[in-house]
Amino acid sequence: MTANDPLNELFAVILDRRDRPKEGSYTCQLLSGGDNKILKKIGEESAEVVMACKDDDPDAIAAEVADLFYHTLVAMAYHHVDLDLVYQKLAARR
């Protein structure tokens, strides 16, 4: 993982919650709910990104994309997919 990268830092926290669950953690609640809970949230957040874009609201777009990124990272952690693999895929497409 790359240091000082907000996505990597967030992913590290999510991995820590996956490997060392903490009571009351929203991330732990998502992970314990499995695909049904995690993927439902990704669907909801995707729709919210679309609506924020339709409203042409930059602040709302950024907030909703941040939520989508977070929930996507939770899904990746649940399925043991490393963020570096995503970066590799992006680099290969450049």
Distance bins in CASP14 RR format, pairs under 12 A and 6 or more apart:
PFRMAT RR
TARGET T0000
AUTHOR 0000-0000-0000
RMODE 2
METHOD distances of the structure
MODEL  1
1 7 0 0 0 0 1 0 0 0 0 0 0
1 8 1 0 1 0 0 0 0 0 0 0 0
1 9 0 0 0 0 1 0 0 0 0 0 0
1 10 0 0 0 0 0 1 0 0 0 0 0
1 11 1 0 0 1 0 0 0 0 0 0 0
1 12 1 0 0 1 0 0 0 0 0 0 0
1 13 0 0 0 0 0 1 0 0 0 0 0
1 15 0 0 0 0 1 0 0 0 0 0 0
1 82 0 0 0 0 1 0 0 0 0 0 0
1 83 1 0 0 1 0 0 0 0 0 0 0
1 84 1 0 0 1 0 0 0 0 0 0 0
1 85 0 0 0 0 0 1 0 0 0 0 0
1 86 0 0 0 0 0 1 0 0 0 0 0
1 87 0 0 0 0 1 0 0 0 0 0 0
2 8 1 0 1 0 0 0 0 0 0 0 0
2 9 0 0 0 0 1 0 0 0 0 0 0
2 11 0 0 0 0 0 1 0 0 0 0 0
2 12 0 0 0 0 0 1 0 0 0 0 0
2 82 0 0 0 0 0 1 0 0 0 0 0
2 83 0 0 0 0 1 0 0 0 0 0 0
2 84 0 0 0 0 1 0 0 0 0 0 0
2 87 1 0 0 1 0 0 0 0 0 0 0
3 9 0 0 0 0 1 0 0 0 0 0 0
3 12 0 0 0 0 0 1 0 0 0 0 0
4 12 0 0 0 0 0 1 0 0 0 0 0
5 11 0 0 0 0 1 0 0 0 0 0 0
5 12 0 0 0 0 1 0 0 0 0 0 0
5 83 0 0 0 0 1 0 0 0 0 0 0
5 84 0 0 0 0 0 1 0 0 0 0 0
5 86 0 0 0 0 0 1 0 0 0 0 0
5 87 0 0 0 0 1 0 0 0 0 0 0
6 12 0 0 0 0 0 1 0 0 0 0 0
6 13 0 0 0 0 0 1 0 0 0 0 0
6 66 0 0 0 0 1 0 0 0 0 0 0
6 69 0 0 0 0 1 0 0 0 0 0 0
6 70 0 0 0 0 0 1 0 0 0 0 0
6 73 0 0 0 0 0 1 0 0 0 0 0
6 83 0 0 0 0 0 1 0 0 0 0 0
7 13 0 0 0 0 0 1 0 0 0 0 0
7 14 0 0 0 0 0 1 0 0 0 0 0
7 65 0 0 0 0 0 1 0 0 0 0 0
7 66 0 0 0 0 0 1 0 0 0 0 0
7 69 1 0 0 1 0 0 0 0 0 0 0
7 70 0 0 0 0 1 0 0 0 0 0 0
7 72 0 0 0 0 1 0 0 0 0 0 0
7 73 1 0 0 1 0 0 0 0 0 0 0
7 76 0 0 0 0 0 1 0 0 0 0 0
7 82 0 0 0 0 0 1 0 0 0 0 0
7 83 1 0 0 1 0 0 0 0 0 0 0
7 84 0 0 0 0 0 1 0 0 0 0 0
7 86 0 0 0 0 1 0 0 0 0 0 0
7 87 0 0 0 0 1 0 0 0 0 0 0
7 90 0 0 0 0 0 1 0 0 0 0 0
8 14 0 0 0 0 0 1 0 0 0 0 0
8 15 0 0 0 0 0 1 0 0 0 0 0
8 69 0 0 0 0 0 1 0 0 0 0 0
8 73 0 0 0 0 1 0 0 0 0 0 0
8 76 0 0 0 0 0 1 0 0 0 0 0
8 82 0 0 0 0 0 1 0 0 0 0 0
8 83 1 0 0 1 0 0 0 0 0 0 0
8 84 0 0 0 0 1 0 0 0 0 0 0
8 86 0 0 0 0 0 1 0 0 0 0 0
8 87 0 0 0 0 1 0 0 0 0 0 0
9 15 0 0 0 0 0 1 0 0 0 0 0
9 16 0 0 0 0 0 1 0 0 0 0 0
9 70 0 0 0 0 0 1 0 0 0 0 0
9 73 0 0 0 0 0 1 0 0 0 0 0
9 83 0 0 0 0 0 1 0 0 0 0 0
10 16 0 0 0 0 0 1 0 0 0 0 0
10 17 0 0 0 0 0 1 0 0 0 0 0
10 27 0 0 0 0 1 0 0 0 0 0 0
10 66 0 0 0 0 1 0 0 0 0 0 0
10 67 0 0 0 0 0 1 0 0 0 0 0
10 69 1 0 0 1 0 0 0 0 0 0 0
10 70 1 0 0 1 0 0 0 0 0 0 0
10 71 0 0 0 0 0 1 0 0 0 0 0
10 72 0 0 0 0 0 1 0 0 0 0 0
10 73 1 0 0 1 0 0 0 0 0 0 0
10 74 0 0 0 0 1 0 0 0 0 0 0
10 76 0 0 0 0 0 1 0 0 0 0 0
10 77 0 0 0 0 0 1 0 0 0 0 0
10 83 0 0 0 0 1 0 0 0 0 0 0
11 17 0 0 0 0 0 1 0 0 0 0 0
11 18 0 0 0 0 0 1 0 0 0 0 0
11 27 0 0 0 0 0 1 0 0 0 0 0
11 69 0 0 0 0 1 0 0 0 0 0 0
11 70 0 0 0 0 1 0 0 0 0 0 0
11 72 0 0 0 0 0 1 0 0 0 0 0
11 73 1 0 1 0 0 0 0 0 0 0 0
11 74 0 0 0 0 1 0 0 0 0 0 0
11 75 0 0 0 0 0 1 0 0 0 0 0
11 76 1 0 0 1 0 0 0 0 0 0 0
11 77 1 0 0 1 0 0 0 0 0 0 0
11 81 0 0 0 0 0 1 0 0 0 0 0
11 82 0 0 0 0 1 0 0 0 0 0 0
11 83 1 0 1 0 0 0 0 0 0 0 0
11 84 0 0 0 0 1 0 0 0 0 0 0
11 85 0 0 0 0 0 1 0 0 0 0 0
11 86 0 0 0 0 1 0 0 0 0 0 0
11 87 0 0 0 0 0 1 0 0 0 0 0
12 18 0 0 0 0 0 1 0 0 0 0 0
12 19 0 0 0 0 0 1 0 0 0 0 0
12 20 0 0 0 0 0 1 0 0 0 0 0
12 27 0 0 0 0 0 1 0 0 0 0 0
12 73 0 0 0 0 1 0 0 0 0 0 0
12 77 0 0 0 0 1 0 0 0 0 0 0
12 82 0 0 0 0 0 1 0 0 0 0 0
12 83 0 0 0 0 1 0 0 0 0 0 0
12 84 0 0 0 0 0 1 0 0 0 0 0
13 19 0 0 0 0 0 1 0 0 0 0 0
13 20 0 0 0 0 0 1 0 0 0 0 0
13 22 0 0 0 0 0 1 0 0 0 0 0
13 25 0 0 0 0 1 0 0 0 0 0 0
13 26 0 0 0 0 0 1 0 0 0 0 0
13 27 1 0 0 1 0 0 0 0 0 0 0
13 28 0 0 0 0 0 1 0 0 0 0 0
13 70 0 0 0 0 1 0 0 0 0 0 0
13 73 0 0 0 0 1 0 0 0 0 0 0
13 74 0 0 0 0 0 1 0 0 0 0 0
13 77 0 0 0 0 1 0 0 0 0 0 0
14 20 0 0 0 0 0 1 0 0 0 0 0
14 21 0 0 0 0 0 1 0 0 0 0 0
14 22 0 0 0 0 0 1 0 0 0 0 0
14 25 0 0 0 0 1 0 0 0 0 0 0
14 26 0 0 0 0 0 1 0 0 0 0 0
14 27 1 0 1 0 0 0 0 0 0 0 0
14 28 0 0 0 0 1 0 0 0 0 0 0
14 30 0 0 0 0 1 0 0 0 0 0 0
14 31 0 0 0 0 1 0 0 0 0 0 0
14 38 0 0 0 0 0 1 0 0 0 0 0
14 69 0 0 0 0 0 1 0 0 0 0 0
14 70 1 0 0 1 0 0 0 0 0 0 0
14 71 0 0 0 0 0 1 0 0 0 0 0
14 72 0 0 0 0 0 1 0 0 0 0 0
14 73 1 0 1 0 0 0 0 0 0 0 0
14 74 1 0 1 0 0 0 0 0 0 0 0
14 75 0 0 0 0 1 0 0 0 0 0 0
14 76 0 0 0 0 1 0 0 0 0 0 0
14 77 1 0 1 0 0 0 0 0 0 0 0
14 78 0 0 0 0 1 0 0 0 0 0 0
14 80 0 0 0 0 0 1 0 0 0 0 0
14 81 0 0 0 0 0 1 0 0 0 0 0
14 82 0 0 0 0 0 1 0 0 0 0 0
14 83 0 0 0 0 1 0 0 0 0 0 0
15 21 0 0 0 0 0 1 0 0 0 0 0
15 27 0 0 0 0 1 0 0 0 0 0 0
15 28 0 0 0 0 0 1 0 0 0 0 0
15 31 0 0 0 0 0 1 0 0 0 0 0
15 73 0 0 0 0 1 0 0 0 0 0 0
15 74 0 0 0 0 0 1 0 0 0 0 0
15 76 0 0 0 0 1 0 0 0 0 0 0
15 77 1 0 1 0 0 0 0 0 0 0 0
15 78 0 0 0 0 0 1 0 0 0 0 0
15 80 0 0 0 0 1 0 0 0 0 0 0
15 81 0 0 0 0 0 1 0 0 0 0 0
15 82 0 0 0 0 1 0 0 0 0 0 0
15 83 0 0 0 0 1 0 0 0 0 0 0
16 22 0 0 0 0 1 0 0 0 0 0 0
16 25 0 0 0 0 1 0 0 0 0 0 0
16 27 0 0 0 0 1 0 0 0 0 0 0
16 28 0 0 0 0 0 1 0 0 0 0 0
16 31 0 0 0 0 0 1 0 0 0 0 0
16 77 0 0 0 0 1 0 0 0 0 0 0
17 23 0 0 0 0 0 1 0 0 0 0 0
17 24 0 0 0 0 0 1 0 0 0 0 0
17 25 1 0 1 0 0 0 0 0 0 0 0
17 26 0 0 0 0 1 0 0 0 0 0 0
17 27 1 0 1 0 0 0 0 0 0 0 0
17 28 1 0 1 0 0 0 0 0 0 0 0
17 29 0 0 0 0 1 0 0 0 0 0 0
17 30 0 0 0 0 1 0 0 0 0 0 0
17 31 1 0 0 1 0 0 0 0 0 0 0
17 32 0 0 0 0 0 1 0 0 0 0 0
17 70 0 0 0 0 0 1 0 0 0 0 0
17 73 0 0 0 0 0 1 0 0 0 0 0
17 74 0 0 0 0 1 0 0 0 0 0 0
17 77 0 0 0 0 1 0 0 0 0 0 0
17 78 0 0 0 0 0 1 0 0 0 0 0
18 25 0 0 0 0 0 1 0 0 0 0 0
18 27 1 0 0 1 0 0 0 0 0 0 0
18 28 0 0 0 0 1 0 0 0 0 0 0
18 30 0 0 0 0 1 0 0 0 0 0 0
18 31 1 0 1 0 0 0 0 0 0 0 0
18 32 0 0 0 0 1 0 0 0 0 0 0
18 34 0 0 0 0 0 1 0 0 0 0 0
18 38 0 0 0 0 0 1 0 0 0 0 0
18 73 0 0 0 0 0 1 0 0 0 0 0
18 74 0 0 0 0 1 0 0 0 0 0 0
18 75 0 0 0 0 0 1 0 0 0 0 0
18 76 0 0 0 0 0 1 0 0 0 0 0
18 77 1 0 1 0 0 0 0 0 0 0 0
18 78 1 0 0 1 0 0 0 0 0 0 0
18 79 0 0 0 0 0 1 0 0 0 0 0
18 80 0 0 0 0 1 0 0 0 0 0 0
18 81 0 0 0 0 0 1 0 0 0 0 0
19 27 0 0 0 0 0 1 0 0 0 0 0
19 28 0 0 0 0 0 1 0 0 0 0 0
19 31 0 0 0 0 0 1 0 0 0 0 0
19 77 0 0 0 0 1 0 0 0 0 0 0
19 78 0 0 0 0 0 1 0 0 0 0 0
19 80 0 0 0 0 0 1 0 0 0 0 0
20 27 0 0 0 0 0 1 0 0 0 0 0
20 28 0 0 0 0 1 0 0 0 0 0 0
20 31 0 0 0 0 0 1 0 0 0 0 0
21 27 0 0 0 0 1 0 0 0 0 0 0
21 28 1 0 1 0 0 0 0 0 0 0 0
21 29 0 0 0 0 1 0 0 0 0 0 0
21 30 0 0 0 0 0 1 0 0 0 0 0
21 31 1 0 0 1 0 0 0 0 0 0 0
21 32 1 0 0 1 0 0 0 0 0 0 0
21 33 0 0 0 0 0 1 0 0 0 0 0
22 28 1 0 0 1 0 0 0 0 0 0 0
22 29 0 0 0 0 0 1 0 0 0 0 0
22 31 0 0 0 0 0 1 0 0 0 0 0
22 32 0 0 0 0 0 1 0 0 0 0 0
23 29 0 0 0 0 1 0 0 0 0 0 0
23 32 0 0 0 0 0 1 0 0 0 0 0
24 30 0 0 0 0 0 1 0 0 0 0 0
24 31 0 0 0 0 0 1 0 0 0 0 0
24 32 0 0 0 0 0 1 0 0 0 0 0
25 31 0 0 0 0 1 0 0 0 0 0 0
25 32 0 0 0 0 1 0 0 0 0 0 0
25 74 0 0 0 0 0 1 0 0 0 0 0
26 32 0 0 0 0 0 1 0 0 0 0 0
26 33 0 0 0 0 0 1 0 0 0 0 0
26 37 0 0 0 0 0 1 0 0 0 0 0
26 38 0 0 0 0 0 1 0 0 0 0 0
26 41 0 0 0 0 0 1 0 0 0 0 0
26 67 0 0 0 0 0 1 0 0 0 0 0
26 70 0 0 0 0 1 0 0 0 0 0 0
26 71 0 0 0 0 0 1 0 0 0 0 0
26 74 0 0 0 0 1 0 0 0 0 0 0
27 33 0 0 0 0 0 1 0 0 0 0 0
27 34 0 0 0 0 0 1 0 0 0 0 0
27 37 0 0 0 0 0 1 0 0 0 0 0
27 38 0 0 0 0 0 1 0 0 0 0 0
27 41 0 0 0 0 0 1 0 0 0 0 0
27 70 0 0 0 0 1 0 0 0 0 0 0
27 71 0 0 0 0 1 0 0 0 0 0 0
27 73 0 0 0 0 1 0 0 0 0 0 0
27 74 1 0 0 1 0 0 0 0 0 0 0
27 75 0 0 0 0 0 1 0 0 0 0 0
27 77 0 0 0 0 1 0 0 0 0 0 0
27 78 0 0 0 0 0 1 0 0 0 0 0
28 34 0 0 0 0 0 1 0 0 0 0 0
28 37 0 0 0 0 0 1 0 0 0 0 0
28 38 0 0 0 0 0 1 0 0 0 0 0
28 74 0 0 0 0 1 0 0 0 0 0 0
28 77 0 0 0 0 0 1 0 0 0 0 0
28 78 0 0 0 0 0 1 0 0 0 0 0
29 37 1 0 0 1 0 0 0 0 0 0 0
29 38 0 0 0 0 0 1 0 0 0 0 0
29 41 0 0 0 0 0 1 0 0 0 0 0
29 74 0 0 0 0 0 1 0 0 0 0 0
30 36 0 0 0 0 0 1 0 0 0 0 0
30 37 1 0 1 0 0 0 0 0 0 0 0
30 38 1 0 1 0 0 0 0 0 0 0 0
30 39 0 0 0 0 0 1 0 0 0 0 0
30 40 0 0 0 0 1 0 0 0 0 0 0
30 41 1 0 0 1 0 0 0 0 0 0 0
30 42 0 0 0 0 0 1 0 0 0 0 0
30 45 0 0 0 0 0 1 0 0 0 0 0
30 70 0 0 0 0 1 0 0 0 0 0 0
30 71 1 0 0 1 0 0 0 0 0 0 0
30 72 0 0 0 0 0 1 0 0 0 0 0
30 73 0 0 0 0 0 1 0 0 0 0 0
30 74 1 0 1 0 0 0 0 0 0 0 0
30 75 0 0 0 0 1 0 0 0 0 0 0
30 77 0 0 0 0 1 0 0 0 0 0 0
30 78 0 0 0 0 1 0 0 0 0 0 0
31 37 0 0 0 0 1 0 0 0 0 0 0
31 38 1 0 0 1 0 0 0 0 0 0 0
31 41 0 0 0 0 0 1 0 0 0 0 0
31 71 0 0 0 0 0 1 0 0 0 0 0
31 73 0 0 0 0 0 1 0 0 0 0 0
31 74 1 0 0 1 0 0 0 0 0 0 0
31 75 0 0 0 0 1 0 0 0 0 0 0
31 76 0 0 0 0 0 1 0 0 0 0 0
31 77 1 0 0 1 0 0 0 0 0 0 0
31 78 1 0 1 0 0 0 0 0 0 0 0
31 79 0 0 0 0 0 1 0 0 0 0 0
31 80 0 0 0 0 0 1 0 0 0 0 0
32 38 0 0 0 0 0 1 0 0 0 0 0
32 74 0 0 0 0 0 1 0 0 0 0 0
32 78 0 0 0 0 1 0 0 0 0 0 0
33 39 0 0 0 0 0 1 0 0 0 0 0
33 40 0 0 0 0 1 0 0 0 0 0 0
33 41 0 0 0 0 0 1 0 0 0 0 0
33 74 0 0 0 0 0 1 0 0 0 0 0
33 75 0 0 0 0 0 1 0 0 0 0 0
33 78 0 0 0 0 1 0 0 0 0 0 0
34 40 0 0 0 0 1 0 0 0 0 0 0
34 41 0 0 0 0 0 1 0 0 0 0 0
34 42 0 0 0 0 0 1 0 0 0 0 0
34 74 0 0 0 0 1 0 0 0 0 0 0
34 75 0 0 0 0 1 0 0 0 0 0 0
34 77 0 0 0 0 0 1 0 0 0 0 0
34 78 1 0 0 1 0 0 0 0 0 0 0
34 79 0 0 0 0 1 0 0 0 0 0 0
35 41 0 0 0 0 0 1 0 0 0 0 0
35 42 0 0 0 0 1 0 0 0 0 0 0
35 71 0 0 0 0 0 1 0 0 0 0 0
35 74 0 0 0 0 0 1 0 0 0 0 0
35 75 1 0 0 1 0 0 0 0 0 0 0
35 78 1 0 0 1 0 0 0 0 0 0 0
35 79 0 0 0 0 1 0 0 0 0 0 0
36 42 0 0 0 0 0 1 0 0 0 0 0
36 43 0 0 0 0 0 1 0 0 0 0 0
36 75 0 0 0 0 0 1 0 0 0 0 0
36 78 0 0 0 0 0 1 0 0 0 0 0
37 43 0 0 0 0 0 1 0 0 0 0 0
37 44 0 0 0 0 0 1 0 0 0 0 0
37 71 0 0 0 0 1 0 0 0 0 0 0
37 74 0 0 0 0 1 0 0 0 0 0 0
37 75 0 0 0 0 0 1 0 0 0 0 0
37 78 0 0 0 0 1 0 0 0 0 0 0
38 44 0 0 0 0 0 1 0 0 0 0 0
38 45 0 0 0 0 0 1 0 0 0 0 0
38 70 0 0 0 0 0 1 0 0 0 0 0
38 71 1 0 0 1 0 0 0 0 0 0 0
38 72 0 0 0 0 1 0 0 0 0 0 0
38 73 0 0 0 0 0 1 0 0 0 0 0
38 74 1 0 1 0 0 0 0 0 0 0 0
38 75 1 0 1 0 0 0 0 0 0 0 0
38 76 0 0 0 0 1 0 0 0 0 0 0
38 77 0 0 0 0 1 0 0 0 0 0 0
38 78 1 0 1 0 0 0 0 0 0 0 0
38 79 0 0 0 0 1 0 0 0 0 0 0
39 45 0 0 0 0 0 1 0 0 0 0 0
39 46 0 0 0 0 0 1 0 0 0 0 0
39 71 0 0 0 0 1 0 0 0 0 0 0
39 72 0 0 0 0 0 1 0 0 0 0 0
39 74 0 0 0 0 0 1 0 0 0 0 0
39 75 1 0 0 1 0 0 0 0 0 0 0
39 78 0 0 0 0 1 0 0 0 0 0 0
39 79 0 0 0 0 0 1 0 0 0 0 0
40 46 0 0 0 0 0 1 0 0 0 0 0
40 47 0 0 0 0 0 1 0 0 0 0 0
40 71 0 0 0 0 1 0 0 0 0 0 0
40 74 0 0 0 0 0 1 0 0 0 0 0
40 75 0 0 0 0 0 1 0 0 0 0 0
41 47 0 0 0 0 0 1 0 0 0 0 0
41 48 0 0 0 0 0 1 0 0 0 0 0
41 67 0 0 0 0 1 0 0 0 0 0 0
41 68 0 0 0 0 1 0 0 0 0 0 0
41 69 0 0 0 0 0 1 0 0 0 0 0
41 70 0 0 0 0 1 0 0 0 0 0 0
41 71 1 0 1 0 0 0 0 0 0 0 0
41 72 0 0 0 0 1 0 0 0 0 0 0
41 73 0 0 0 0 0 1 0 0 0 0 0
41 74 1 0 0 1 0 0 0 0 0 0 0
41 75 0 0 0 0 1 0 0 0 0 0 0
41 78 0 0 0 0 0 1 0 0 0 0 0
42 48 0 0 0 0 0 1 0 0 0 0 0
42 49 0 0 0 0 0 1 0 0 0 0 0
42 64 0 0 0 0 0 1 0 0 0 0 0
42 67 0 0 0 0 1 0 0 0 0 0 0
42 68 1 0 0 1 0 0 0 0 0 0 0
42 69 0 0 0 0 0 1 0 0 0 0 0
42 70 0 0 0 0 1 0 0 0 0 0 0
42 71 1 0 1 0 0 0 0 0 0 0 0
42 72 1 0 0 1 0 0 0 0 0 0 0
42 73 0 0 0 0 0 1 0 0 0 0 0
42 74 0 0 0 0 1 0 0 0 0 0 0
42 75 1 0 0 1 0 0 0 0 0 0 0
42 76 0 0 0 0 0 1 0 0 0 0 0
42 78 0 0 0 0 0 1 0 0 0 0 0
43 49 0 0 0 0 1 0 0 0 0 0 0
43 50 0 0 0 0 0 1 0 0 0 0 0
43 64 0 0 0 0 0 1 0 0 0 0 0
43 67 0 0 0 0 0 1 0 0 0 0 0
43 68 0 0 0 0 1 0 0 0 0 0 0
43 71 0 0 0 0 1 0 0 0 0 0 0
43 72 0 0 0 0 0 1 0 0 0 0 0
43 75 0 0 0 0 0 1 0 0 0 0 0
44 50 0 0 0 0 0 1 0 0 0 0 0
44 51 0 0 0 0 0 1 0 0 0 0 0
44 64 0 0 0 0 1 0 0 0 0 0 0
44 67 0 0 0 0 1 0 0 0 0 0 0
44 68 0 0 0 0 1 0 0 0 0 0 0
44 71 0 0 0 0 1 0 0 0 0 0 0
45 51 0 0 0 0 0 1 0 0 0 0 0
45 52 0 0 0 0 0 1 0 0 0 0 0
45 63 0 0 0 0 0 1 0 0 0 0 0
45 64 1 0 0 1 0 0 0 0 0 0 0
45 65 0 0 0 0 1 0 0 0 0 0 0
45 66 0 0 0 0 1 0 0 0 0 0 0
45 67 1 0 1 0 0 0 0 0 0 0 0
45 68 1 0 1 0 0 0 0 0 0 0 0
45 69 0 0 0 0 1 0 0 0 0 0 0
45 70 0 0 0 0 1 0 0 0 0 0 0
45 71 1 0 1 0 0 0 0 0 0 0 0
45 72 0 0 0 0 1 0 0 0 0 0 0
45 73 0 0 0 0 0 1 0 0 0 0 0
45 74 0 0 0 0 0 1 0 0 0 0 0
45 75 0 0 0 0 0 1 0 0 0 0 0
46 52 0 0 0 0 0 1 0 0 0 0 0
46 53 0 0 0 0 0 1 0 0 0 0 0
46 64 0 0 0 0 1 0 0 0 0 0 0
46 65 0 0 0 0 1 0 0 0 0 0 0
46 67 0 0 0 0 1 0 0 0 0 0 0
46 68 1 0 0 1 0 0 0 0 0 0 0
46 69 0 0 0 0 0 1 0 0 0 0 0
46 71 0 0 0 0 1 0 0 0 0 0 0
46 72 0 0 0 0 1 0 0 0 0 0 0
46 75 0 0 0 0 0 1 0 0 0 0 0
47 53 0 0 0 0 0 1 0 0 0 0 0
47 54 0 0 0 0 0 1 0 0 0 0 0
47 64 0 0 0 0 1 0 0 0 0 0 0
47 67 0 0 0 0 0 1 0 0 0 0 0
47 68 0 0 0 0 1 0 0 0 0 0 0
48 54 0 0 0 0 0 1 0 0 0 0 0
48 55 0 0 0 0 0 1 0 0 0 0 0
48 57 0 0 0 0 0 1 0 0 0 0 0
48 60 0 0 0 0 1 0 0 0 0 0 0
48 61 0 0 0 0 1 0 0 0 0 0 0
48 62 0 0 0 0 0 1 0 0 0 0 0
48 63 0 0 0 0 1 0 0 0 0 0 0
48 64 1 0 1 0 0 0 0 0 0 0 0
48 65 0 0 0 0 1 0 0 0 0 0 0
48 66 0 0 0 0 0 1 0 0 0 0 0
48 67 1 0 0 1 0 0 0 0 0 0 0
48 68 1 0 0 1 0 0 0 0 0 0 0
48 71 0 0 0 0 0 1 0 0 0 0 0
49 55 0 0 0 0 0 1 0 0 0 0 0
49 57 0 0 0 0 0 1 0 0 0 0 0
49 60 0 0 0 0 1 0 0 0 0 0 0
49 61 1 0 0 1 0 0 0 0 0 0 0
49 62 0 0 0 0 1 0 0 0 0 0 0
49 63 0 0 0 0 1 0 0 0 0 0 0
49 64 1 0 1 0 0 0 0 0 0 0 0
49 65 1 0 1 0 0 0 0 0 0 0 0
49 66 0 0 0 0 1 0 0 0 0 0 0
49 67 0 0 0 0 1 0 0 0 0 0 0
49 68 1 0 1 0 0 0 0 0 0 0 0
49 69 0 0 0 0 0 1 0 0 0 0 0
49 71 0 0 0 0 0 1 0 0 0 0 0
49 72 0 0 0 0 0 1 0 0 0 0 0
50 60 0 0 0 0 0 1 0 0 0 0 0
50 61 0 0 0 0 1 0 0 0 0 0 0
50 64 0 0 0 0 1 0 0 0 0 0 0
50 65 0 0 0 0 0 1 0 0 0 0 0
50 68 0 0 0 0 0 1 0 0 0 0 0
51 57 0 0 0 0 1 0 0 0 0 0 0
51 60 0 0 0 0 1 0 0 0 0 0 0
51 61 0 0 0 0 1 0 0 0 0 0 0
51 63 0 0 0 0 0 1 0 0 0 0 0
51 64 1 0 0 1 0 0 0 0 0 0 0
52 58 0 0 0 0 1 0 0 0 0 0 0
52 59 0 0 0 0 1 0 0 0 0 0 0
52 60 1 1 0 0 0 0 0 0 0 0 0
52 61 1 0 1 0 0 0 0 0 0 0 0
52 62 0 0 0 0 1 0 0 0 0 0 0
52 63 1 0 0 1 0 0 0 0 0 0 0
52 64 1 0 1 0 0 0 0 0 0 0 0
52 65 0 0 0 0 1 0 0 0 0 0 0
52 66 0 0 0 0 0 1 0 0 0 0 0
52 67 0 0 0 0 0 1 0 0 0 0 0
52 68 0 0 0 0 0 1 0 0 0 0 0
53 60 0 0 0 0 1 0 0 0 0 0 0
53 61 1 0 1 0 0 0 0 0 0 0 0
53 62 0 0 0 0 0 1 0 0 0 0 0
53 64 0 0 0 0 1 0 0 0 0 0 0
53 65 0 0 0 0 1 0 0 0 0 0 0
53 68 0 0 0 0 0 1 0 0 0 0 0
54 60 0 0 0 0 0 1 0 0 0 0 0
54 61 0 0 0 0 1 0 0 0 0 0 0
54 64 0 0 0 0 0 1 0 0 0 0 0
55 61 0 0 0 0 1 0 0 0 0 0 0
55 63 0 0 0 0 0 1 0 0 0 0 0
55 64 0 0 0 0 0 1 0 0 0 0 0
57 63 0 0 0 0 1 0 0 0 0 0 0
57 64 0 0 0 0 1 0 0 0 0 0 0
57 65 0 0 0 0 0 1 0 0 0 0 0
58 64 0 0 0 0 0 1 0 0 0 0 0
58 65 0 0 0 0 0 1 0 0 0 0 0
59 65 0 0 0 0 0 1 0 0 0 0 0
59 66 0 0 0 0 0 1 0 0 0 0 0
60 66 0 0 0 0 0 1 0 0 0 0 0
60 67 0 0 0 0 0 1 0 0 0 0 0
61 67 0 0 0 0 0 1 0 0 0 0 0
61 68 0 0 0 0 0 1 0 0 0 0 0
62 68 0 0 0 0 0 1 0 0 0 0 0
62 69 0 0 0 0 0 1 0 0 0 0 0
63 69 0 0 0 0 0 1 0 0 0 0 0
63 70 0 0 0 0 0 1 0 0 0 0 0
64 70 0 0 0 0 0 1 0 0 0 0 0
64 71 0 0 0 0 0 1 0 0 0 0 0
65 71 0 0 0 0 0 1 0 0 0 0 0
65 72 0 0 0 0 0 1 0 0 0 0 0
66 72 0 0 0 0 0 1 0 0 0 0 0
66 73 0 0 0 0 0 1 0 0 0 0 0
67 73 0 0 0 0 0 1 0 0 0 0 0
67 74 0 0 0 0 0 1 0 0 0 0 0
68 74 0 0 0 0 0 1 0 0 0 0 0
68 75 0 0 0 0 0 1 0 0 0 0 0
69 75 0 0 0 0 0 1 0 0 0 0 0
69 76 0 0 0 0 0 1 0 0 0 0 0
69 83 0 0 0 0 0 1 0 0 0 0 0
69 86 0 0 0 0 0 1 0 0 0 0 0
70 76 0 0 0 0 0 1 0 0 0 0 0
70 77 0 0 0 0 0 1 0 0 0 0 0
71 77 0 0 0 0 0 1 0 0 0 0 0
71 78 0 0 0 0 0 1 0 0 0 0 0
72 78 0 0 0 0 0 1 0 0 0 0 0
72 79 0 0 0 0 0 1 0 0 0 0 0
72 81 0 0 0 0 0 1 0 0 0 0 0
72 83 0 0 0 0 0 1 0 0 0 0 0
72 86 0 0 0 0 1 0 0 0 0 0 0
73 79 0 0 0 0 0 1 0 0 0 0 0
73 81 0 0 0 0 1 0 0 0 0 0 0
73 82 0 0 0 0 0 1 0 0 0 0 0
73 83 1 0 0 1 0 0 0 0 0 0 0
73 86 0 0 0 0 1 0 0 0 0 0 0
74 81 0 0 0 0 0 1 0 0 0 0 0
74 83 0 0 0 0 0 1 0 0 0 0 0
75 81 0 0 0 0 1 0 0 0 0 0 0
75 83 0 0 0 0 0 1 0 0 0 0 0
75 86 0 0 0 0 0 1 0 0 0 0 0
76 82 1 0 0 1 0 0 0 0 0 0 0
76 83 1 0 0 1 0 0 0 0 0 0 0
76 84 0 0 0 0 0 1 0 0 0 0 0
76 85 0 0 0 0 1 0 0 0 0 0 0
76 86 1 0 0 1 0 0 0 0 0 0 0
76 87 0 0 0 0 0 1 0 0 0 0 0
77 83 0 0 0 0 1 0 0 0 0 0 0
79 85 0 0 0 0 0 1 0 0 0 0 0
81 87 0 0 0 0 0 1 0 0 0 0 0
81 88 0 0 0 0 0 1 0 0 0 0 0
81 89 0 0 0 0 0 1 0 0 0 0 0
82 88 0 0 0 0 1 0 0 0 0 0 0
82 89 0 0 0 0 0 1 0 0 0 0 0
83 89 0 0 0 0 0 1 0 0 0 0 0
83 90 0 0 0 0 0 1 0 0 0 0 0
84 90 0 0 0 0 0 1 0 0 0 0 0
84 91 0 0 0 0 0 1 0 0 0 0 0
85 91 0 0 0 0 0 1 0 0 0 0 0
85 92 0 0 0 0 0 1 0 0 0 0 0
86 92 0 0 0 0 0 1 0 0 0 0 0
86 93 0 0 0 0 0 1 0 0 0 0 0
87 93 0 0 0 0 0 1 0 0 0 0 0
87 94 0 0 0 0 0 1 0 0 0 0 0
88 94 0 0 0 0 0 1 0 0 0 0 0
END
